[in-house]
Amino acid sequence: MTERSCAACDCALEGEAIQVTIAGQVVEVCCEECAERLREAKASALRGEG
Ligand SMILES: [Zn+2]
């Protein structure tokens, strides 16, 4: 599995990716906007849903 994709929008990652740590896991996203989305998702997950 060498192909990487954005953890937020699922598009292919080429060249430089942005690394975001979510719940102790490092994931890669294509842009800062996607990084923010993941951080927000984590924040709402921590509030107790699921
Ligand atoms: Zn993305």
mmCIF file of the protein (N, C-alpha, C, O) and its ligand, coordinates in Angstrom:
data_MODEL
# 
_entry.id   MODEL 
# 
loop_
_entity.id 
_entity.type 
_entity.pdbx_number_of_molecules 
1 polymer     1 
2 non-polymer 1 
# 
_entity_poly.entity_id                      1 
_entity_poly.type                           'polypeptide(L)' 
_entity_poly.nstd_linkage                   no 
_entity_poly.nstd_monomer                   no 
_entity_poly.pdbx_seq_one_letter_code       MTERSCAACDCALEGEAIQVTIAGQVVEVCCEECAERLREAKASALRGEG 
_entity_poly.pdbx_seq_one_letter_code_can   MTERSCAACDCALEGEAIQVTIAGQVVEVCCEECAERLREAKASALRGEG 
_entity_poly.pdbx_strand_id                 A 
# 
loop_
_entity_poly_seq.entity_id 
_entity_poly_seq.num 
_entity_poly_seq.mon_id 
_entity_poly_seq.hetero 
1 1  MET n 
1 2  THR n 
1 3  GLU n 
1 4  ARG n 
1 5  SER n 
1 6  CYS n 
1 7  ALA n 
1 8  ALA n 
1 9  CYS n 
1 10 ASP n 
1 11 CYS n 
1 12 ALA n 
1 13 LEU n 
1 14 GLU n 
1 15 GLY n 
1 16 GLU n 
1 17 ALA n 
1 18 ILE n 
1 19 GLN n 
1 20 VAL n 
1 21 THR n 
1 22 ILE n 
1 23 ALA n 
1 24 GLY n 
1 25 GLN n 
1 26 VAL n 
1 27 VAL n 
1 28 GLU n 
1 29 VAL n 
1 30 CYS n 
1 31 CYS n 
1 32 GLU n 
1 33 GLU n 
1 34 CYS n 
1 35 ALA n 
1 36 GLU n 
1 37 ARG n 
1 38 LEU n 
1 39 ARG n 
1 40 GLU n 
1 41 ALA n 
1 42 LYS n 
1 43 ALA n 
1 44 SER n 
1 45 ALA n 
1 46 LEU n 
1 47 ARG n 
1 48 GLY n 
1 49 GLU n 
1 50 GLY n 
# 
loop_
_struct_asym.id 
_struct_asym.entity_id 
A 1 
B 2 
# 
loop_
_chem_comp.id 
_chem_comp.type 
_chem_comp.mon_nstd_flag 
ALA 'L-peptide linking' y 
ARG 'L-peptide linking' y 
ASP 'L-peptide linking' y 
CYS 'L-peptide linking' y 
GLN 'L-peptide linking' y 
GLU 'L-peptide linking' y 
GLY 'peptide linking'   y 
ILE 'L-peptide linking' y 
LEU 'L-peptide linking' y 
LYS 'L-peptide linking' y 
MET 'L-peptide linking' y 
SER 'L-peptide linking' y 
THR 'L-peptide linking' y 
VAL 'L-peptide linking' y 
ZN  non-polymer         . 
# 
_pdbx_entity_nonpoly.entity_id   2 
_pdbx_entity_nonpoly.name        ? 
_pdbx_entity_nonpoly.comp_id     ZN 
# 
_pdbx_nonpoly_scheme.asym_id         B 
_pdbx_nonpoly_scheme.entity_id       2 
_pdbx_nonpoly_scheme.mon_id          ZN 
_pdbx_nonpoly_scheme.ndb_seq_num     1 
_pdbx_nonpoly_scheme.pdb_seq_num     101 
_pdbx_nonpoly_scheme.auth_seq_num    101 
_pdbx_nonpoly_scheme.pdb_mon_id      ZN 
_pdbx_nonpoly_scheme.auth_mon_id     ZN 
_pdbx_nonpoly_scheme.pdb_strand_id   A 
_pdbx_nonpoly_scheme.pdb_ins_code    . 
# 
loop_
_atom_site.group_PDB 
_atom_site.id 
_atom_site.type_symbol 
_atom_site.label_atom_id 
_atom_site.label_alt_id 
_atom_site.label_comp_id 
_atom_site.label_asym_id 
_atom_site.label_entity_id 
_atom_site.label_seq_id 
_atom_site.pdbx_PDB_ins_code 
_atom_site.Cartn_x 
_atom_site.Cartn_y 
_atom_site.Cartn_z 
_atom_site.occupancy 
_atom_site.B_iso_or_equiv 
_atom_site.pdbx_formal_charge 
_atom_site.auth_seq_id 
_atom_site.auth_comp_id 
_atom_site.auth_asym_id 
_atom_site.auth_atom_id 
_atom_site.pdbx_PDB_model_num 
ATOM   1   N  N  . MET A 1 1  ? 0.852   -1.198 0.000  1.00 0.00 ? 1   MET A N  1 
ATOM   2   C  CA . MET A 1 1  ? 0.000   0.000  0.000  1.00 0.00 ? 1   MET A CA 1 
ATOM   3   C  C  . MET A 1 1  ? 0.887   1.247  0.000  1.00 0.00 ? 1   MET A C  1 
ATOM   4   O  O  . MET A 1 1  ? 1.218   1.776  1.061  1.00 0.00 ? 1   MET A O  1 
ATOM   5   N  N  . THR A 1 2  ? 1.254   1.696  -1.146 1.00 0.00 ? 2   THR A N  1 
ATOM   6   C  CA . THR A 1 2  ? 2.079   2.896  -1.203 1.00 0.00 ? 2   THR A CA 1 
ATOM   7   C  C  . THR A 1 2  ? 1.250   4.120  -1.551 1.00 0.00 ? 2   THR A C  1 
ATOM   8   O  O  . THR A 1 2  ? 1.700   5.255  -1.393 1.00 0.00 ? 2   THR A O  1 
ATOM   9   N  N  . GLU A 1 3  ? 0.045   3.880  -2.022 1.00 0.00 ? 3   GLU A N  1 
ATOM   10  C  CA . GLU A 1 3  ? -0.783  5.013  -2.380 1.00 0.00 ? 3   GLU A CA 1 
ATOM   11  C  C  . GLU A 1 3  ? -1.371  5.660  -1.132 1.00 0.00 ? 3   GLU A C  1 
ATOM   12  O  O  . GLU A 1 3  ? -1.848  4.982  -0.222 1.00 0.00 ? 3   GLU A O  1 
ATOM   13  N  N  . ARG A 1 4  ? -1.326  6.955  -1.113 1.00 0.00 ? 4   ARG A N  1 
ATOM   14  C  CA . ARG A 1 4  ? -1.858  7.663  0.043  1.00 0.00 ? 4   ARG A CA 1 
ATOM   15  C  C  . ARG A 1 4  ? -3.021  8.542  -0.398 1.00 0.00 ? 4   ARG A C  1 
ATOM   16  O  O  . ARG A 1 4  ? -3.078  9.033  -1.526 1.00 0.00 ? 4   ARG A O  1 
ATOM   17  N  N  . SER A 1 5  ? -3.928  8.715  0.525  1.00 0.00 ? 5   SER A N  1 
ATOM   18  C  CA . SER A 1 5  ? -5.037  9.600  0.206  1.00 0.00 ? 5   SER A CA 1 
ATOM   19  C  C  . SER A 1 5  ? -5.358  10.478 1.411  1.00 0.00 ? 5   SER A C  1 
ATOM   20  O  O  . SER A 1 5  ? -5.045  10.139 2.553  1.00 0.00 ? 5   SER A O  1 
ATOM   21  N  N  . CYS A 1 6  ? -5.976  11.588 1.132  1.00 0.00 ? 6   CYS A N  1 
ATOM   22  C  CA . CYS A 1 6  ? -6.333  12.532 2.178  1.00 0.00 ? 6   CYS A CA 1 
ATOM   23  C  C  . CYS A 1 6  ? -7.333  11.889 3.140  1.00 0.00 ? 6   CYS A C  1 
ATOM   24  O  O  . CYS A 1 6  ? -8.313  11.277 2.714  1.00 0.00 ? 6   CYS A O  1 
ATOM   25  N  N  . ALA A 1 7  ? -7.076  12.034 4.433  1.00 0.00 ? 7   ALA A N  1 
ATOM   26  C  CA . ALA A 1 7  ? -7.942  11.411 5.437  1.00 0.00 ? 7   ALA A CA 1 
ATOM   27  C  C  . ALA A 1 7  ? -9.276  12.141 5.555  1.00 0.00 ? 7   ALA A C  1 
ATOM   28  O  O  . ALA A 1 7  ? -10.215 11.620 6.157  1.00 0.00 ? 7   ALA A O  1 
ATOM   29  N  N  . ALA A 1 8  ? -9.366  13.324 4.994  1.00 0.00 ? 8   ALA A N  1 
ATOM   30  C  CA . ALA A 1 8  ? -10.586 14.108 5.129  1.00 0.00 ? 8   ALA A CA 1 
ATOM   31  C  C  . ALA A 1 8  ? -11.450 14.041 3.868  1.00 0.00 ? 8   ALA A C  1 
ATOM   32  O  O  . ALA A 1 8  ? -12.651 13.788 3.954  1.00 0.00 ? 8   ALA A O  1 
ATOM   33  N  N  . CYS A 1 9  ? -10.854 14.263 2.719  1.00 0.00 ? 9   CYS A N  1 
ATOM   34  C  CA . CYS A 1 9  ? -11.659 14.324 1.497  1.00 0.00 ? 9   CYS A CA 1 
ATOM   35  C  C  . CYS A 1 9  ? -11.367 13.174 0.549  1.00 0.00 ? 9   CYS A C  1 
ATOM   36  O  O  . CYS A 1 9  ? -12.021 13.040 -0.485 1.00 0.00 ? 9   CYS A O  1 
ATOM   37  N  N  . ASP A 1 10 ? -10.373 12.326 0.898  1.00 0.00 ? 10  ASP A N  1 
ATOM   38  C  CA . ASP A 1 10 ? -10.117 11.093 0.170  1.00 0.00 ? 10  ASP A CA 1 
ATOM   39  C  C  . ASP A 1 10 ? -9.477  11.296 -1.203 1.00 0.00 ? 10  ASP A C  1 
ATOM   40  O  O  . ASP A 1 10 ? -9.404  10.354 -1.992 1.00 0.00 ? 10  ASP A O  1 
ATOM   41  N  N  . CYS A 1 11 ? -9.027  12.474 -1.489 1.00 0.00 ? 11  CYS A N  1 
ATOM   42  C  CA . CYS A 1 11 ? -8.351  12.674 -2.749 1.00 0.00 ? 11  CYS A CA 1 
ATOM   43  C  C  . CYS A 1 11 ? -6.899  12.183 -2.638 1.00 0.00 ? 11  CYS A C  1 
ATOM   44  O  O  . CYS A 1 11 ? -6.375  12.027 -1.535 1.00 0.00 ? 11  CYS A O  1 
ATOM   45  N  N  . ALA A 1 12 ? -6.272  11.948 -3.760 1.00 0.00 ? 12  ALA A N  1 
ATOM   46  C  CA . ALA A 1 12 ? -4.918  11.409 -3.748 1.00 0.00 ? 12  ALA A CA 1 
ATOM   47  C  C  . ALA A 1 12 ? -3.928  12.450 -3.245 1.00 0.00 ? 12  ALA A C  1 
ATOM   48  O  O  . ALA A 1 12 ? -4.030  13.638 -3.552 1.00 0.00 ? 12  ALA A O  1 
ATOM   49  N  N  . LEU A 1 13 ? -2.976  11.970 -2.470 1.00 0.00 ? 13  LEU A N  1 
ATOM   50  C  CA . LEU A 1 13 ? -1.935  12.865 -1.980 1.00 0.00 ? 13  LEU A CA 1 
ATOM   51  C  C  . LEU A 1 13 ? -0.716  12.751 -2.881 1.00 0.00 ? 13  LEU A C  1 
ATOM   52  O  O  . LEU A 1 13 ? -0.172  11.664 -3.078 1.00 0.00 ? 13  LEU A O  1 
ATOM   53  N  N  . GLU A 1 14 ? -0.302  13.866 -3.416 1.00 0.00 ? 14  GLU A N  1 
ATOM   54  C  CA . GLU A 1 14 ? 0.899   13.882 -4.234 1.00 0.00 ? 14  GLU A CA 1 
ATOM   55  C  C  . GLU A 1 14 ? 1.879   14.885 -3.635 1.00 0.00 ? 14  GLU A C  1 
ATOM   56  O  O  . GLU A 1 14 ? 1.506   15.975 -3.203 1.00 0.00 ? 14  GLU A O  1 
ATOM   57  N  N  . GLY A 1 15 ? 3.134   14.480 -3.626 1.00 0.00 ? 15  GLY A N  1 
ATOM   58  C  CA . GLY A 1 15 ? 4.139   15.387 -3.094 1.00 0.00 ? 15  GLY A CA 1 
ATOM   59  C  C  . GLY A 1 15 ? 3.953   15.615 -1.609 1.00 0.00 ? 15  GLY A C  1 
ATOM   60  O  O  . GLY A 1 15 ? 3.831   14.667 -0.834 1.00 0.00 ? 15  GLY A O  1 
ATOM   61  N  N  . GLU A 1 16 ? 3.931   16.868 -1.222 1.00 0.00 ? 16  GLU A N  1 
ATOM   62  C  CA . GLU A 1 16 ? 3.860   17.184 0.190  1.00 0.00 ? 16  GLU A CA 1 
ATOM   63  C  C  . GLU A 1 16 ? 2.448   17.039 0.723  1.00 0.00 ? 16  GLU A C  1 
ATOM   64  O  O  . GLU A 1 16 ? 1.483   17.546 0.151  1.00 0.00 ? 16  GLU A O  1 
ATOM   65  N  N  . ALA A 1 17 ? 2.360   16.329 1.840  1.00 0.00 ? 17  ALA A N  1 
ATOM   66  C  CA . ALA A 1 17 ? 1.082   16.213 2.521  1.00 0.00 ? 17  ALA A CA 1 
ATOM   67  C  C  . ALA A 1 17 ? 1.205   16.867 3.888  1.00 0.00 ? 17  ALA A C  1 
ATOM   68  O  O  . ALA A 1 17 ? 2.304   17.024 4.421  1.00 0.00 ? 17  ALA A O  1 
ATOM   69  N  N  . ILE A 1 18 ? 0.080   17.240 4.437  1.00 0.00 ? 18  ILE A N  1 
ATOM   70  C  CA . ILE A 1 18 ? 0.078   17.832 5.770  1.00 0.00 ? 18  ILE A CA 1 
ATOM   71  C  C  . ILE A 1 18 ? -0.234  16.735 6.777  1.00 0.00 ? 18  ILE A C  1 
ATOM   72  O  O  . ILE A 1 18 ? -1.219  16.011 6.636  1.00 0.00 ? 18  ILE A O  1 
ATOM   73  N  N  . GLN A 1 19 ? 0.601   16.622 7.781  1.00 0.00 ? 19  GLN A N  1 
ATOM   74  C  CA . GLN A 1 19 ? 0.386   15.600 8.789  1.00 0.00 ? 19  GLN A CA 1 
ATOM   75  C  C  . GLN A 1 19 ? -0.370  16.182 9.973  1.00 0.00 ? 19  GLN A C  1 
ATOM   76  O  O  . GLN A 1 19 ? -0.037  17.248 10.491 1.00 0.00 ? 19  GLN A O  1 
ATOM   77  N  N  . VAL A 1 20 ? -1.397  15.451 10.382 1.00 0.00 ? 20  VAL A N  1 
ATOM   78  C  CA . VAL A 1 20 ? -2.209  15.877 11.509 1.00 0.00 ? 20  VAL A CA 1 
ATOM   79  C  C  . VAL A 1 20 ? -2.282  14.728 12.507 1.00 0.00 ? 20  VAL A C  1 
ATOM   80  O  O  . VAL A 1 20 ? -2.478  13.575 12.122 1.00 0.00 ? 20  VAL A O  1 
ATOM   81  N  N  . THR A 1 21 ? -2.128  15.040 13.768 1.00 0.00 ? 21  THR A N  1 
ATOM   82  C  CA . THR A 1 21 ? -2.254  13.997 14.786 1.00 0.00 ? 21  THR A CA 1 
ATOM   83  C  C  . THR A 1 21 ? -3.659  14.024 15.370 1.00 0.00 ? 21  THR A C  1 
ATOM   84  O  O  . THR A 1 21 ? -4.078  14.999 15.992 1.00 0.00 ? 21  THR A O  1 
ATOM   85  N  N  . ILE A 1 22 ? -4.371  12.931 15.152 1.00 0.00 ? 22  ILE A N  1 
ATOM   86  C  CA . ILE A 1 22 ? -5.740  12.817 15.645 1.00 0.00 ? 22  ILE A CA 1 
ATOM   87  C  C  . ILE A 1 22 ? -5.806  11.634 16.596 1.00 0.00 ? 22  ILE A C  1 
ATOM   88  O  O  . ILE A 1 22 ? -5.558  10.496 16.200 1.00 0.00 ? 22  ILE A O  1 
ATOM   89  N  N  . ALA A 1 23 ? -6.135  11.900 17.826 1.00 0.00 ? 23  ALA A N  1 
ATOM   90  C  CA . ALA A 1 23 ? -6.259  10.842 18.836 1.00 0.00 ? 23  ALA A CA 1 
ATOM   91  C  C  . ALA A 1 23 ? -5.010  9.960  18.866 1.00 0.00 ? 23  ALA A C  1 
ATOM   92  O  O  . ALA A 1 23 ? -5.106  8.739  18.993 1.00 0.00 ? 23  ALA A O  1 
ATOM   93  N  N  . GLY A 1 24 ? -3.851  10.580 18.749 1.00 0.00 ? 24  GLY A N  1 
ATOM   94  C  CA . GLY A 1 24 ? -2.604  9.844  18.835 1.00 0.00 ? 24  GLY A CA 1 
ATOM   95  C  C  . GLY A 1 24 ? -2.170  9.201  17.534 1.00 0.00 ? 24  GLY A C  1 
ATOM   96  O  O  . GLY A 1 24 ? -1.092  8.612  17.462 1.00 0.00 ? 24  GLY A O  1 
ATOM   97  N  N  . GLN A 1 25 ? -2.990  9.306  16.513 1.00 0.00 ? 25  GLN A N  1 
ATOM   98  C  CA . GLN A 1 25 ? -2.636  8.736  15.227 1.00 0.00 ? 25  GLN A CA 1 
ATOM   99  C  C  . GLN A 1 25 ? -2.264  9.835  14.250 1.00 0.00 ? 25  GLN A C  1 
ATOM   100 O  O  . GLN A 1 25 ? -2.938  10.862 14.168 1.00 0.00 ? 25  GLN A O  1 
ATOM   101 N  N  . VAL A 1 26 ? -1.191  9.615  13.512 1.00 0.00 ? 26  VAL A N  1 
ATOM   102 C  CA . VAL A 1 26 ? -0.790  10.589 12.512 1.00 0.00 ? 26  VAL A CA 1 
ATOM   103 C  C  . VAL A 1 26 ? -1.464  10.253 11.190 1.00 0.00 ? 26  VAL A C  1 
ATOM   104 O  O  . VAL A 1 26 ? -1.296  9.157  10.657 1.00 0.00 ? 26  VAL A O  1 
ATOM   105 N  N  . VAL A 1 27 ? -2.220  11.196 10.672 1.00 0.00 ? 27  VAL A N  1 
ATOM   106 C  CA . VAL A 1 27 ? -2.864  11.006 9.385  1.00 0.00 ? 27  VAL A CA 1 
ATOM   107 C  C  . VAL A 1 27 ? -2.406  12.120 8.453  1.00 0.00 ? 27  VAL A C  1 
ATOM   108 O  O  . VAL A 1 27 ? -1.894  13.145 8.902  1.00 0.00 ? 27  VAL A O  1 
ATOM   109 N  N  . GLU A 1 28 ? -2.593  11.913 7.171  1.00 0.00 ? 28  GLU A N  1 
ATOM   110 C  CA . GLU A 1 28 ? -2.146  12.904 6.201  1.00 0.00 ? 28  GLU A CA 1 
ATOM   111 C  C  . GLU A 1 28 ? -3.328  13.468 5.433  1.00 0.00 ? 28  GLU A C  1 
ATOM   112 O  O  . GLU A 1 28 ? -4.243  12.746 5.037  1.00 0.00 ? 28  GLU A O  1 
ATOM   113 N  N  . VAL A 1 29 ? -3.283  14.770 5.237  1.00 0.00 ? 29  VAL A N  1 
ATOM   114 C  CA . VAL A 1 29 ? -4.336  15.434 4.486  1.00 0.00 ? 29  VAL A CA 1 
ATOM   115 C  C  . VAL A 1 29 ? -3.709  16.275 3.380  1.00 0.00 ? 29  VAL A C  1 
ATOM   116 O  O  . VAL A 1 29 ? -2.503  16.520 3.370  1.00 0.00 ? 29  VAL A O  1 
ATOM   117 N  N  . CYS A 1 30 ? -4.560  16.715 2.442  1.00 0.00 ? 30  CYS A N  1 
ATOM   118 C  CA . CYS A 1 30 ? -4.040  17.392 1.259  1.00 0.00 ? 30  CYS A CA 1 
ATOM   119 C  C  . CYS A 1 30 ? -3.832  18.882 1.500  1.00 0.00 ? 30  CYS A C  1 
ATOM   120 O  O  . CYS A 1 30 ? -3.004  19.510 0.841  1.00 0.00 ? 30  CYS A O  1 
ATOM   121 N  N  . CYS A 1 31 ? -4.579  19.445 2.437  1.00 0.00 ? 31  CYS A N  1 
ATOM   122 C  CA . CYS A 1 31 ? -4.492  20.883 2.631  1.00 0.00 ? 31  CYS A CA 1 
ATOM   123 C  C  . CYS A 1 31 ? -4.870  21.261 4.059  1.00 0.00 ? 31  CYS A C  1 
ATOM   124 O  O  . CYS A 1 31 ? -5.396  20.444 4.816  1.00 0.00 ? 31  CYS A O  1 
ATOM   125 N  N  . GLU A 1 32 ? -4.598  22.485 4.404  1.00 0.00 ? 32  GLU A N  1 
ATOM   126 C  CA . GLU A 1 32 ? -4.871  22.957 5.763  1.00 0.00 ? 32  GLU A CA 1 
ATOM   127 C  C  . GLU A 1 32 ? -6.367  22.911 6.074  1.00 0.00 ? 32  GLU A C  1 
ATOM   128 O  O  . GLU A 1 32 ? -6.772  22.695 7.216  1.00 0.00 ? 32  GLU A O  1 
ATOM   129 N  N  . GLU A 1 33 ? -7.168  23.116 5.046  1.00 0.00 ? 33  GLU A N  1 
ATOM   130 C  CA . GLU A 1 33 ? -8.611  23.079 5.240  1.00 0.00 ? 33  GLU A CA 1 
ATOM   131 C  C  . GLU A 1 33 ? -9.066  21.701 5.716  1.00 0.00 ? 33  GLU A C  1 
ATOM   132 O  O  . GLU A 1 33 ? -9.898  21.581 6.615  1.00 0.00 ? 33  GLU A O  1 
ATOM   133 N  N  . CYS A 1 34 ? -8.506  20.672 5.097  1.00 0.00 ? 34  CYS A N  1 
ATOM   134 C  CA . CYS A 1 34 ? -8.840  19.306 5.492  1.00 0.00 ? 34  CYS A CA 1 
ATOM   135 C  C  . CYS A 1 34 ? -8.316  19.018 6.897  1.00 0.00 ? 34  CYS A C  1 
ATOM   136 O  O  . CYS A 1 34 ? -8.956  18.296 7.661  1.00 0.00 ? 34  CYS A O  1 
ATOM   137 N  N  . ALA A 1 35 ? -7.175  19.567 7.235  1.00 0.00 ? 35  ALA A N  1 
ATOM   138 C  CA . ALA A 1 35 ? -6.625  19.388 8.573  1.00 0.00 ? 35  ALA A CA 1 
ATOM   139 C  C  . ALA A 1 35 ? -7.585  19.957 9.604  1.00 0.00 ? 35  ALA A C  1 
ATOM   140 O  O  . ALA A 1 35 ? -7.821  19.340 10.643 1.00 0.00 ? 35  ALA A O  1 
ATOM   141 N  N  . GLU A 1 36 ? -8.132  21.120 9.325  1.00 0.00 ? 36  GLU A N  1 
ATOM   142 C  CA . GLU A 1 36 ? -9.088  21.741 10.232 1.00 0.00 ? 36  GLU A CA 1 
ATOM   143 C  C  . GLU A 1 36 ? -10.335 20.879 10.390 1.00 0.00 ? 36  GLU A C  1 
ATOM   144 O  O  . GLU A 1 36 ? -10.875 20.733 11.487 1.00 0.00 ? 36  GLU A O  1 
ATOM   145 N  N  . ARG A 1 37 ? -10.775 20.317 9.279  1.00 0.00 ? 37  ARG A N  1 
ATOM   146 C  CA . ARG A 1 37 ? -11.981 19.477 9.324  1.00 0.00 ? 37  ARG A CA 1 
ATOM   147 C  C  . ARG A 1 37 ? -11.759 18.291 10.247 1.00 0.00 ? 37  ARG A C  1 
ATOM   148 O  O  . ARG A 1 37 ? -12.646 17.922 11.017 1.00 0.00 ? 37  ARG A O  1 
ATOM   149 N  N  . LEU A 1 38 ? -10.577 17.693 10.173 1.00 0.00 ? 38  LEU A N  1 
ATOM   150 C  CA . LEU A 1 38 ? -10.290 16.549 11.020 1.00 0.00 ? 38  LEU A CA 1 
ATOM   151 C  C  . LEU A 1 38 ? -10.234 16.968 12.478 1.00 0.00 ? 38  LEU A C  1 
ATOM   152 O  O  . LEU A 1 38 ? -10.726 16.257 13.354 1.00 0.00 ? 38  LEU A O  1 
ATOM   153 N  N  . ARG A 1 39 ? -9.638  18.115 12.735 1.00 0.00 ? 39  ARG A N  1 
ATOM   154 C  CA . ARG A 1 39 ? -9.545  18.577 14.116 1.00 0.00 ? 39  ARG A CA 1 
ATOM   155 C  C  . ARG A 1 39 ? -10.938 18.835 14.683 1.00 0.00 ? 39  ARG A C  1 
ATOM   156 O  O  . ARG A 1 39 ? -11.209 18.531 15.845 1.00 0.00 ? 39  ARG A O  1 
ATOM   157 N  N  . GLU A 1 40 ? -11.808 19.391 13.867 1.00 0.00 ? 40  GLU A N  1 
ATOM   158 C  CA . GLU A 1 40 ? -13.168 19.638 14.328 1.00 0.00 ? 40  GLU A CA 1 
ATOM   159 C  C  . GLU A 1 40 ? -13.907 18.340 14.560 1.00 0.00 ? 40  GLU A C  1 
ATOM   160 O  O  . GLU A 1 40 ? -14.658 18.210 15.527 1.00 0.00 ? 40  GLU A O  1 
ATOM   161 N  N  . ALA A 1 41 ? -13.698 17.375 13.676 1.00 0.00 ? 41  ALA A N  1 
ATOM   162 C  CA . ALA A 1 41 ? -14.346 16.073 13.831 1.00 0.00 ? 41  ALA A CA 1 
ATOM   163 C  C  . ALA A 1 41 ? -13.901 15.421 15.121 1.00 0.00 ? 41  ALA A C  1 
ATOM   164 O  O  . ALA A 1 41 ? -14.700 14.812 15.832 1.00 0.00 ? 41  ALA A O  1 
ATOM   165 N  N  . LYS A 1 42 ? -12.624 15.551 15.417 1.00 0.00 ? 42  LYS A N  1 
ATOM   166 C  CA . LYS A 1 42 ? -12.103 14.979 16.644 1.00 0.00 ? 42  LYS A CA 1 
ATOM   167 C  C  . LYS A 1 42 ? -12.727 15.677 17.849 1.00 0.00 ? 42  LYS A C  1 
ATOM   168 O  O  . LYS A 1 42 ? -13.109 15.030 18.824 1.00 0.00 ? 42  LYS A O  1 
ATOM   169 N  N  . ALA A 1 43 ? -12.826 16.987 17.771 1.00 0.00 ? 43  ALA A N  1 
ATOM   170 C  CA . ALA A 1 43 ? -13.373 17.751 18.885 1.00 0.00 ? 43  ALA A CA 1 
ATOM   171 C  C  . ALA A 1 43 ? -14.804 17.330 19.175 1.00 0.00 ? 43  ALA A C  1 
ATOM   172 O  O  . ALA A 1 43 ? -15.181 17.197 20.339 1.00 0.00 ? 43  ALA A O  1 
ATOM   173 N  N  . SER A 1 44 ? -15.616 17.117 18.131 1.00 0.00 ? 44  SER A N  1 
ATOM   174 C  CA . SER A 1 44 ? -16.989 16.715 18.367 1.00 0.00 ? 44  SER A CA 1 
ATOM   175 C  C  . SER A 1 44 ? -17.064 15.270 18.832 1.00 0.00 ? 44  SER A C  1 
ATOM   176 O  O  . SER A 1 44 ? -17.959 14.906 19.594 1.00 0.00 ? 44  SER A O  1 
ATOM   177 N  N  . ALA A 1 45 ? -16.119 14.437 18.371 1.00 0.00 ? 45  ALA A N  1 
ATOM   178 C  CA . ALA A 1 45 ? -16.101 13.043 18.812 1.00 0.00 ? 45  ALA A CA 1 
ATOM   179 C  C  . ALA A 1 45 ? -15.803 12.971 20.295 1.00 0.00 ? 45  ALA A C  1 
ATOM   180 O  O  . ALA A 1 45 ? -16.338 12.119 21.004 1.00 0.00 ? 45  ALA A O  1 
ATOM   181 N  N  . LEU A 1 46 ? -14.947 13.867 20.760 1.00 0.00 ? 46  LEU A N  1 
ATOM   182 C  CA . LEU A 1 46 ? -14.576 13.848 22.170 1.00 0.00 ? 46  LEU A CA 1 
ATOM   183 C  C  . LEU A 1 46 ? -15.720 14.285 23.073 1.00 0.00 ? 46  LEU A C  1 
ATOM   184 O  O  . LEU A 1 46 ? -15.699 14.054 24.282 1.00 0.00 ? 46  LEU A O  1 
ATOM   185 N  N  . ARG A 1 47 ? -16.716 14.919 22.469 1.00 0.00 ? 47  ARG A N  1 
ATOM   186 C  CA . ARG A 1 47 ? -17.856 15.352 23.288 1.00 0.00 ? 47  ARG A CA 1 
ATOM   187 C  C  . ARG A 1 47 ? -18.753 14.185 23.663 1.00 0.00 ? 47  ARG A C  1 
ATOM   188 O  O  . ARG A 1 47 ? -19.633 14.338 24.511 1.00 0.00 ? 47  ARG A O  1 
ATOM   189 N  N  . GLY A 1 48 ? -18.557 13.044 23.062 1.00 0.00 ? 48  GLY A N  1 
ATOM   190 C  CA . GLY A 1 48 ? -19.239 11.866 23.561 1.00 0.00 ? 48  GLY A CA 1 
ATOM   191 C  C  . GLY A 1 48 ? -20.191 11.181 22.600 1.00 0.00 ? 48  GLY A C  1 
ATOM   192 O  O  . GLY A 1 48 ? -20.841 10.203 22.972 1.00 0.00 ? 48  GLY A O  1 
ATOM   193 N  N  . GLU A 1 49 ? -20.290 11.677 21.363 1.00 0.00 ? 49  GLU A N  1 
ATOM   194 C  CA . GLU A 1 49 ? -21.178 10.982 20.456 1.00 0.00 ? 49  GLU A CA 1 
ATOM   195 C  C  . GLU A 1 49 ? -20.459 9.765  19.886 1.00 0.00 ? 49  GLU A C  1 
ATOM   196 O  O  . GLU A 1 49 ? -19.324 9.882  19.422 1.00 0.00 ? 49  GLU A O  1 
ATOM   197 N  N  . GLY A 1 50 ? -21.074 8.647  19.913 1.00 0.00 ? 50  GLY A N  1 
ATOM   198 C  CA . GLY A 1 50 ? -20.462 7.434  19.403 1.00 0.00 ? 50  GLY A CA 1 
ATOM   199 C  C  . GLY A 1 50 ? -19.784 6.755  20.524 1.00 0.00 ? 50  GLY A C  1 
ATOM   200 O  O  . GLY A 1 50 ? -19.188 5.695  20.335 1.00 0.00 ? 50  GLY A O  1 
HETATM 201 ZN ZN . ZN  B 2 .  ? -8.232  16.792 1.497  1.00 0.00 2 101 ZN  A ZN 1 
# 
